[in-house]
Amino acid sequence: MERAARAFWVNAPGEGEIRPVGLAEPGPGDVVVRTLYTGVSRGTEALVFNGRVPQALSADMRAPHQEGEFPGPVKYGYLNSGRVEQGPPDLVGREVFCLYPHQTRYVVPADAVVPLPPGVPARRAVLAGAVETAVNALWDAAPRVGDRVCVVGAGMVGGCTARLLAALPGVRLQLVDTDPARAAVAERLGVPFAAPGGAEGGCDLVFHTSASEEGLSRALELLGTEGEVIELSWYGDRQVRVPLGEAFHPRRLAVRCSQVGRVSPARSARRTLRDRLALALDLLSDPAYDALISGESPFDELPETMRGLADGTVPALCHRIAYP
C-alpha cells in the first residue's frame, strides 16, 4: 500500500503550505482512510492560521490529531470525511467522519472514526463539528416549548443552532445577522431572519455566535427579564467588553459559556463525546444543512484559500475542501 500522503501545515502566522508526509504502518486495530472532503471551521482555524491562540490555552486548543505546536509549525483541523481503504472488514469501503486535519490519507485507530449513517453524504458530513457544537449548546441551554429565542450570528454554528431550535414546538425564533445576504440562508434553513435592529426582544434565550462585541451587546439587549445569553463565540486572544451596566442587573440577565470541548454537564453522566458526534451525524440526514456549505476549493489550493478565509477576502460559512 502507498505510504505517502500530503498535509496542510501552518508554518507561521499567516503562512501555510502543503507538505509530503509519511504514513505509519497500520496496526491490527487501525484504519487507513483516504480523505474525500474536509471543512474549514473558519472562526477557529482563522485564529490558528493568524497565530491568535493564547499561549495559556495551547493545551485546551489542541485538536485530537494535531501535530506541532501553536503558533506553528502546526497541522490543525478537525472536519474530515473519507473512505476506509484498509482496516477491520466491517469498515473497509465505508465512508467515515474523523476529527483529523487537512491531509490526503491518514492512519488512526478504528475507534477514532465514526461511520456515516445512511443518507448522510461525505460532502455534507464536514458540518458534523458545527452540528455537534449546536447540540451541546442546546443541552446547556435547555430551551422549552414556546420559548422566545434569537440566534445572533448567521454563520455555520449559528445556522446549525437555529435549524435545531426550529424543531422545538411553539418556539418564536429569529436568526439575526448584519449581512442581508444571510436571509437567503435562513430561508433555506426554515428560520425567520432579522437584521439586528429589527429583531424581536423579550427573549428567554439568545444564542450568540457572531464573535463580535456588537453582537454580544445586541444579544443582551434582546433578552427579557431573567433571560440568558448562551455564548458560543471564541475570541482567541482578543479582549472583549461586555455591557454589564444599565439593565443588566435590574433585569437579572445572565451570560453563560457553551464550549464543545466537553460534553455539557447536563448530559456528561450519560453521553460520551462519541455519542454526541454520532448524534450530530444522524442529524445531518437533513438536507437543509447544505445551505451552510458556501464554497468549495481543491486541496492543492488550500494555502491560498486559507489565507483568503482568514483575512475575510473569501467570505464563507463552511468552506469545503475537495480531495483528488
Secondary structure, DSSP 8 states (H G I E B T S, - for coil): ---EEEEEEEEETTEEEEEEEE-----TTEEEEEEEEEEE-HHHHHHHHTT-S-GGGTTTT--TT-EE-TTSSEE----EEEEEEESSTTTTT-EEEE---SBSEEEEEGGGEEE--TT--HHHHTTHHHHHHHHHHHHHH---TT-EEEEE--SHHHHHHHHHHTTSTT-EEEEE-S-TTHHHHHHHHT--EE-GGG----EEEEEE-S-SHHHHHHHHHTEEEEEEEEE----TT-------STTTTTTT-EEEE--TTS--TTTTTT--HHHHHHHHHHHTT-GGGGGGEEEEEEGGGHHHHHHHHHHTSS--SEEEEE--
